[in-house]
Amino acid sequence: MTSPNPPAYVASVDPDLAALIAKEEARQFYTAKLIPSENYASNAVMEATGTVLTNKYSEGYPRKRYYEGQQFIDPIEELAIGRAKALFGADHANVQPYSGSPANLAAYAALIKKKSENKRILALSLSEGGHLTHGHKVSVTSRFFEAHHYSVDRDTHLLDYDAIRERALEVQPAVIVCGATCYPRSIDFARFGAIAQEVGAKLMADIAHIAGLVAGGAHPSPVPYADVVTTTTHKTLRGPRGGLILSTAKMARSVDRAVFPGMQGGPHNNVIAGLAVALAEAATPAFRDYAQQTVRNSRALADALLAGGARVITGGSDNHLVLFDATSLGATGKEGAVAMDLAGLEANANTVPFDPRSPMDPSGVRIGTPALTSRGLSEAHMTLVGQWICDAVRGRDDAAELRRIREQVRDLMAAYPAPGFEGGAPDRTLLD
């Protein structure tokens, strides 16, 4: 992996850390990255993120700062803002959130005023695919706001918009949240918009997982229907680790005040620069092709799992994500994810809808295709990956079988270098 600063700088100051970074580079290169929230940033994104911009403090917003010396920082942030607005067709963009969770908290604060009597939010439950920051009891969002939840259909595991409407009429929320961290199908944002309008609620869309698909035209956009849209800037968008809030013009001032001074101090200018690069990359025809291929790969991977005997939640995928029930292959979700990792297939255990097992050892495994698609893999490769997954989960107690799969995975990954690794393959023996 190349770096904006020669690795020798780290090695000369901290050889222990340099050695660990080298091993992580090798792990990322030779592993099939299947966690749907992970991806590869380009060399240009990483280079921008590693510049002297990290040295500058910039509380406030462009042309309205509390510190001097912003002559070049302001245009950088304005560049990112303009590109985000153009890419997503939004009236307003705030590029300062440190990550997706602070962005969600800021969005709630912007949508629900301090003196409002109604602090009810209605969102998808965590166990059925929602996110912690959608009002789960362990999240701070449940302390500041009155959280209520809707679910998916018990039989199909799909969003039931009629049932969501009934739930909204019952709860009368101030904000309806749509979007998920583990839902493999397209979301009907227009239907959510109609429900919110009917009950007099604001609509917030969390597209952290699918932002790149939205930008690339591979998933419908919530921007025409939502008052506020939040997202992370990595995942399918392939930018640096950060957050982004889009909103209507009417919500712009409230969003900006909620982020700063409401939630944060000075923005991370180096990350904003990396985001500006990623947004420019996402506006290209090549990125649109990437987004479409990500979905094709996800569907092919779901089909391969079905062919291998795995139970796939909802029976397939419309986006970048596939959720399968590892118990259908004779393992728990945690056992399956650990076995896959030993076989060079990086994933995470996850609950399935109405899971009878504990969240610490659930029934499911969550996988996705954003990173493998970034490496240039196509549908034919997904058939092989799906077979490896089924073999690894079933053979979780067979060390020789896991080693066989791992070596085959490493051979395939070596033939399809990831973005950021254009300088050559890392030393494979670092993983031995």
C-alpha positions as CSV (number, residue, x, y, z in Angstrom):
1,M,0.0,0.0,0.0
2,T,1.4,3.4,-0.9
3,S,1.3,6.3,1.6
4,P,1.5,10.1,1.4
5,N,4.4,9.8,3.7
6,P,7.1,7.2,3.2
7,P,6.6,4.3,5.7
8,A,10.2,4.8,6.7
9,Y,9.0,7.8,8.7
10,V,6.8,5.7,11.0
11,A,9.4,2.9,11.1
12,S,12.1,5.3,12.2
13,V,10.0,6.7,15.1
14,D,7.9,3.6,16.0
15,P,9.1,0.3,14.5
16,D,6.6,-1.7,16.6
17,L,3.7,0.3,15.1
18,A,5.2,0.1,11.6
19,A,5.4,-3.7,11.9
20,L,1.7,-3.9,12.8
21,I,0.7,-1.6,9.9
22,A,2.7,-3.8,7.5
23,K,0.8,-6.9,8.8
24,E,-2.5,-5.1,8.5
25,E,-1.7,-4.1,4.9
26,A,-0.9,-7.8,4.1
27,R,-4.1,-8.9,5.8
28,Q,-6.2,-6.5,3.8
29,F,-4.5,-7.4,0.6
30,Y,-4.9,-11.2,0.9
31,T,-8.3,-11.3,2.6
32,A,-11.7,-11.3,0.9
33,K,-13.2,-8.3,2.6
34,L,-16.9,-9.2,2.9
35,I,-18.0,-6.9,5.7
36,P,-20.5,-4.7,3.9
37,S,-19.6,-1.5,5.8
38,E,-15.9,-1.7,4.7
39,N,-14.3,-0.7,1.4
40,Y,-11.0,0.6,0.0
41,A,-10.2,4.3,-0.3
42,S,-8.2,5.3,-3.3
43,N,-4.6,6.5,-3.2
44,A,-5.9,10.0,-3.9
45,V,-8.3,9.9,-0.9
46,M,-5.7,8.6,1.4
47,E,-3.1,11.1,0.2
48,A,-5.5,14.0,0.8
49,T,-6.4,12.6,4.3
50,G,-2.7,12.5,5.2
51,T,-1.8,16.1,4.4
52,V,-0.8,19.1,6.5
53,L,-4.5,19.9,6.6
54,T,-4.6,17.8,9.8
55,N,-2.6,20.7,11.5
56,K,-5.3,23.4,11.1
57,Y,-8.1,24.3,13.5
58,S,-11.2,25.7,11.8
59,E,-14.2,26.0,14.2
60,G,-17.2,27.5,12.4
61,Y,-18.1,27.4,8.8
62,P,-16.5,28.8,5.6
63,R,-16.2,32.6,5.7
64,K,-17.5,32.5,9.4
65,R,-14.6,31.1,11.4
66,Y,-13.4,31.7,14.9
67,Y,-9.7,31.3,14.0
68,E,-7.7,33.1,11.3
69,G,-5.6,31.5,8.6
70,Q,-8.5,30.0,6.7
71,Q,-7.7,31.3,3.3
72,F,-7.3,27.9,1.8
73,I,-9.3,25.8,4.3
74,D,-12.6,27.6,3.4
75,P,-12.3,26.8,-0.4
76,I,-11.6,23.2,0.5
77,E,-14.7,22.8,2.6
78,E,-16.7,24.7,0.0
79,L,-15.4,22.4,-2.7
80,A,-16.6,19.3,-0.7
81,I,-20.0,21.0,0.0
82,G,-20.6,21.9,-3.6
83,R,-19.7,18.4,-4.8
84,A,-22.0,16.7,-2.2
85,K,-24.9,18.9,-3.2
86,A,-24.3,18.3,-6.9
87,L,-23.8,14.5,-6.5
88,F,-26.9,13.9,-4.5
89,G,-29.1,16.7,-5.8
90,A,-29.5,18.3,-2.3
91,D,-30.2,21.9,-1.3
92,H,-27.7,21.8,1.5
93,A,-24.7,19.7,2.7
94,N,-22.8,19.7,5.9
95,V,-19.5,17.9,5.6
96,Q,-18.2,18.4,9.1
97,P,-19.7,15.4,11.1
98,Y,-16.9,13.2,12.5
99,S,-18.8,10.0,11.6
100,G,-22.2,8.6,11.0
101,S,-23.3,8.3,14.6
102,P,-22.7,12.0,15.5
103,A,-24.4,12.9,12.2
104,N,-27.5,11.1,13.3
105,L,-27.5,12.7,16.7
106,A,-27.1,16.1,15.1
107,A,-29.9,15.3,12.7
108,Y,-32.3,14.5,15.5
109,A,-31.3,17.7,17.3
110,A,-32.0,19.7,14.1
111,L,-35.3,18.0,13.5
112,I,-36.6,18.1,17.1
113,K,-36.3,21.6,18.6
114,K,-35.3,22.1,22.3
115,K,-38.7,23.3,23.4
116,S,-40.7,20.7,21.4
117,E,-43.1,18.6,23.5
118,N,-43.0,15.8,21.0
119,K,-39.6,14.0,21.1
120,R,-40.8,10.8,19.6
121,I,-38.8,9.1,16.9
122,L,-39.9,6.0,15.0
123,A,-37.3,3.8,13.4
124,L,-36.5,0.2,12.3
125,S,-35.6,-1.9,15.3
126,L,-32.0,-2.9,15.8
127,S,-32.7,-6.7,15.8
128,E,-34.5,-6.4,12.5
129,G,-31.9,-4.3,10.7
130,G,-31.8,-0.9,12.2
131,H,-28.9,0.9,13.8
132,L,-28.0,1.6,17.4
133,T,-28.4,5.3,16.8
134,H,-32.0,4.8,15.7
135,G,-33.0,4.9,19.3
136,H,-31.8,1.6,20.7
137,K,-31.9,1.5,24.5
138,V,-28.1,1.3,24.8
139,S,-27.6,4.4,22.6
140,V,-27.6,7.9,23.9
141,T,-30.3,8.6,21.3
142,S,-32.8,6.8,23.5
143,R,-31.9,9.1,26.5
144,F,-32.5,12.3,24.6
145,F,-35.5,11.2,22.6
146,E,-38.5,8.9,23.0
147,A,-37.7,6.0,20.8
148,H,-40.3,3.8,19.2
149,H,-39.7,1.1,16.5
150,Y,-41.3,-0.7,13.6
151,S,-40.2,-4.1,12.3
152,V,-40.2,-6.2,9.2
153,D,-42.8,-8.7,8.2
154,R,-42.4,-11.9,10.3
155,D,-42.7,-14.2,7.3
156,T,-41.0,-12.4,4.4
157,H,-38.6,-10.2,6.5
158,L,-39.5,-7.3,4.1
159,L,-40.6,-3.9,5.2
160,D,-44.4,-3.8,5.5
161,Y,-45.3,-0.2,4.6
162,D,-48.9,-0.7,5.6
163,A,-47.9,-1.9,9.0
164,I,-45.3,1.0,9.3
165,R,-48.1,3.4,8.5
166,E,-50.3,2.0,11.2
167,R,-47.4,2.2,13.6
168,A,-46.8,5.8,12.7
169,L,-50.5,6.7,13.2
170,E,-50.3,5.0,16.6
171,V,-47.1,6.6,17.8
172,Q,-47.5,10.1,16.1
173,P,-43.7,10.6,16.0
174,A,-42.0,13.9,15.4
175,V,-39.5,12.1,13.2
176,I,-39.7,9.0,11.1
177,V,-36.3,7.4,10.4
178,C,-35.9,5.2,7.3
179,G,-32.7,3.4,6.4
180,A,-30.9,0.4,7.8
181,T,-27.6,-1.2,8.7
182,C,-28.7,-4.7,7.7
183,Y,-31.5,-4.8,5.2
184,P,-30.8,-6.4,1.8
185,R,-33.6,-4.9,-0.2
186,S,-34.4,-1.6,-1.8
187,I,-36.2,1.0,0.4
188,D,-39.3,2.8,-0.9
189,F,-38.4,6.4,0.2
190,A,-41.4,7.8,-1.6
191,R,-43.7,5.6,0.5
192,F,-41.9,6.7,3.7
193,G,-42.3,10.3,2.6
194,A,-46.1,9.8,2.2
195,I,-46.4,8.2,5.6
196,A,-44.4,11.1,7.3
197,Q,-46.6,13.7,5.5
198,E,-49.8,11.9,6.6
199,V,-48.8,11.9,10.3
200,G,-47.2,15.3,10.3
201,A,-43.7,14.0,11.0
202,K,-40.3,15.0,9.6
203,L,-38.5,12.3,7.5
204,M,-34.9,11.4,8.2
205,A,-33.2,8.9,5.9
206,D,-30.0,7.2,7.1
207,I,-28.2,6.0,3.9
208,A,-24.8,5.2,5.5
209,H,-24.7,1.8,3.8
210,I,-26.1,2.7,0.4
211,A,-24.9,6.2,-0.2
212,G,-22.5,5.0,-2.9
213,L,-25.3,3.1,-4.6
214,V,-27.6,6.2,-4.5
215,A,-24.8,8.3,-5.9
216,G,-24.2,5.8,-8.6
217,G,-27.9,5.4,-9.5
218,A,-28.1,1.8,-8.3
219,H,-30.6,2.6,-5.6
220,P,-33.5,5.1,-5.3
221,S,-32.6,8.4,-3.6
222,P,-34.3,9.7,-0.5
223,V,-33.3,13.3,-1.2
224,P,-36.6,14.3,-2.9
225,Y,-38.6,13.0,0.1
226,A,-36.6,13.5,3.2
227,D,-36.1,16.6,5.3
228,V,-32.7,15.4,6.3
229,V,-30.4,12.6,5.0
230,T,-27.4,11.3,6.9
231,T,-24.6,9.1,5.8
232,T,-21.1,8.0,6.5
233,T,-18.5,8.8,3.8
234,H,-16.8,5.4,3.5
235,K,-18.7,2.2,2.9
236,T,-20.1,2.2,-0.6
237,L,-19.0,5.8,-1.1
238,R,-15.3,4.8,-0.8
239,G,-14.2,7.9,1.0
240,P,-12.5,8.6,4.3
241,R,-14.0,7.7,7.6
242,G,-16.4,10.6,8.3
243,G,-20.0,11.8,8.2
244,L,-22.2,13.9,5.9
245,I,-25.6,15.5,6.3
246,L,-27.8,16.6,3.4
247,S,-31.0,18.6,3.9
248,T,-33.6,20.8,2.4
249,A,-32.9,24.5,2.3
250,K,-35.4,25.0,5.1
251,M,-33.4,22.7,7.4
252,A,-30.0,24.1,6.5
253,R,-29.5,26.5,9.4
254,S,-30.8,24.0,12.0
255,V,-28.5,21.3,10.7
256,D,-25.5,23.5,10.7
257,R,-26.2,24.8,14.3
258,A,-26.8,21.2,15.5
259,V,-23.4,20.1,14.1
260,F,-21.5,23.2,15.3
261,P,-21.6,24.4,18.0
262,G,-24.2,21.8,19.0
263,M,-22.3,18.6,18.8
264,Q,-18.7,19.2,17.7
265,G,-15.8,21.6,17.8
266,G,-13.3,22.1,15.0
267,P,-13.8,19.9,11.9
268,H,-11.2,17.5,10.6
269,N,-10.0,19.4,7.6
270,N,-7.9,16.5,6.3
271,V,-10.9,14.2,6.3
272,I,-13.0,16.9,4.5
273,A,-10.3,17.1,1.8
274,G,-10.4,13.3,1.4
275,L,-14.2,13.5,1.1
276,A,-13.9,16.1,-1.6
277,V,-11.7,13.7,-3.6
278,A,-14.1,10.8,-3.0
279,L,-17.1,12.9,-4.1
280,A,-15.3,13.8,-7.3
281,E,-14.5,10.2,-7.9
282,A,-18.2,9.3,-7.3
283,A,-19.3,11.7,-10.0
284,T,-17.6,9.7,-12.7
285,P,-19.0,7.1,-15.1
286,A,-16.6,4.6,-13.7
287,F,-18.2,4.9,-10.3
288,R,-21.7,4.5,-11.7
289,D,-20.4,1.2,-13.3
290,Y,-19.0,0.3,-9.9
291,A,-22.3,0.9,-8.1
292,Q,-24.2,-1.2,-10.6
293,Q,-21.7,-4.0,-10.5
294,T,-21.8,-4.0,-6.7
295,V,-25.5,-4.9,-6.8
296,R,-25.0,-7.5,-9.5
297,N,-22.3,-9.1,-7.4
298,S,-24.5,-9.1,-4.3
299,R,-27.4,-10.9,-6.2
300,A,-24.9,-13.4,-7.6
301,L,-23.5,-14.0,-4.1
302,A,-26.9,-14.6,-2.6
303,D,-27.7,-17.1,-5.4
304,A,-24.5,-18.9,-4.7
305,L,-25.3,-19.2,-1.0
306,L,-28.7,-20.5,-1.8
307,A,-27.2,-23.1,-4.2
308,G,-24.9,-24.1,-1.3
309,G,-27.8,-24.8,1.0
310,A,-27.7,-21.6,3.1
311,R,-30.9,-19.8,4.1
312,V,-30.7,-16.3,2.7
313,I,-32.8,-13.7,4.5
314,T,-35.5,-12.3,2.1
315,G,-34.3,-14.8,-0.4
316,G,-31.8,-12.5,-2.1
317,S,-30.5,-8.9,-2.4
318,D,-31.3,-5.6,-4.1
319,N,-28.3,-3.7,-2.8
320,H,-24.8,-4.4,-1.6
321,L,-25.7,-6.7,1.3
322,V,-26.6,-10.3,2.0
323,L,-27.7,-11.8,5.3
324,F,-27.7,-15.5,5.7
325,D,-28.7,-17.8,8.6
326,A,-25.6,-19.8,9.6
327,T,-27.8,-22.3,11.5
328,S,-28.9,-23.6,8.1
329,L,-25.3,-24.7,7.6
330,G,-25.0,-26.2,11.1
331,A,-23.3,-23.3,12.9
332,T,-24.2,-20.3,14.9
333,G,-23.5,-16.9,13.4
334,K,-20.4,-16.3,15.6
335,E,-19.1,-19.8,14.8
336,G,-19.7,-19.1,11.1
337,A,-18.0,-15.7,11.1
338,V,-14.9,-17.0,13.0
339,A,-14.6,-20.0,10.6
340,M,-14.9,-17.7,7.6
341,D,-12.2,-15.4,9.0
342,L,-9.8,-18.3,9.5
343,A,-10.5,-19.2,5.8
344,G,-9.6,-15.6,4.7
345,L,-13.3,-14.5,4.3
346,E,-13.9,-11.5,6.5
347,A,-17.5,-11.0,7.7
348,N,-19.4,-10.3,10.9
349,A,-22.0,-12.2,12.9
350,N,-25.4,-10.6,12.9
351,T,-28.9,-11.2,14.1
352,V,-31.5,-12.3,11.7
353,P,-35.1,-11.0,12.0
354,F,-36.8,-12.4,15.1
355,D,-33.6,-14.2,16.0
356,P,-34.1,-16.6,19.0
357,R,-30.4,-16.4,19.8
358,S,-28.4,-13.8,21.8
359,P,-27.0,-10.8,19.9
360,M,-23.6,-11.9,21.2
361,D,-23.9,-15.2,19.3
362,P,-26.7,-14.7,16.8
363,S,-27.9,-16.9,14.1
364,G,-26.8,-14.9,11.1
365,V,-23.7,-13.7,9.2
366,R,-23.8,-10.4,7.4
367,I,-21.7,-10.1,4.2
368,G,-21.5,-7.6,1.3
369,T,-19.8,-6.9,-2.1
370,P,-18.6,-3.3,-2.0
371,A,-14.9,-4.1,-1.3
372,L,-14.7,-7.2,-3.6
373,T,-16.3,-5.1,-6.4
374,S,-13.7,-2.4,-5.8
375,R,-11.1,-5.0,-6.5
376,G,-12.6,-5.9,-9.9
377,L,-14.4,-9.1,-9.1
378,S,-17.5,-10.0,-11.0
379,E,-20.5,-12.4,-10.8
380,A,-18.4,-15.5,-11.7
381,H,-16.2,-14.8,-8.7
382,M,-19.2,-14.5,-6.4
383,T,-20.2,-18.1,-7.3
384,L,-16.8,-19.2,-6.0
385,V,-16.9,-17.0,-3.0
386,G,-20.3,-18.3,-2.1
387,Q,-19.1,-21.9,-2.3
388,W,-16.1,-21.0,-0.1
389,I,-18.4,-19.5,2.5
390,C,-20.6,-22.6,2.7
391,D,-17.6,-24.9,2.8
392,A,-15.9,-22.8,5.6
393,V,-19.0,-22.7,7.8
394,R,-19.7,-26.4,7.4
395,G,-16.1,-27.2,7.9
396,R,-15.5,-24.9,10.8
397,D,-13.8,-27.7,12.8
398,D,-11.6,-28.9,10.0
399,A,-8.3,-26.9,10.1
400,A,-7.1,-28.4,6.9
401,E,-10.2,-27.4,5.0
402,L,-10.1,-23.9,6.3
403,R,-6.4,-23.7,5.3
404,R,-7.2,-24.9,1.8
405,I,-9.9,-22.3,1.4
406,R,-7.6,-19.6,2.8
407,E,-4.8,-20.3,0.3
408,Q,-7.3,-20.2,-2.6
409,V,-8.7,-16.9,-1.3
410,R,-5.2,-15.4,-1.1
411,D,-4.4,-16.6,-4.6
412,L,-7.5,-14.9,-6.0
413,M,-7.0,-11.7,-4.0
414,A,-3.4,-11.5,-5.3
415,A,-4.7,-11.5,-8.8
416,Y,-7.0,-8.5,-8.1
417,P,-5.1,-5.9,-6.2
418,A,-7.2,-3.4,-4.2
419,P,-7.2,0.3,-4.7
420,G,-4.4,1.7,-2.7
421,F,-2.2,-1.3,-3.4
422,E,-0.9,-0.2,-6.8
423,G,2.6,-0.2,-5.5
424,G,2.8,-3.9,-5.3
425,A,1.7,-6.9,-3.2
426,P,2.7,-7.0,0.4
427,D,4.8,-9.8,1.8
428,R,2.5,-12.8,2.1
429,T,4.7,-14.4,4.8
430,L,3.7,-11.7,7.2
431,L,0.4,-13.6,7.7
432,D,2.1,-16.9,8.5
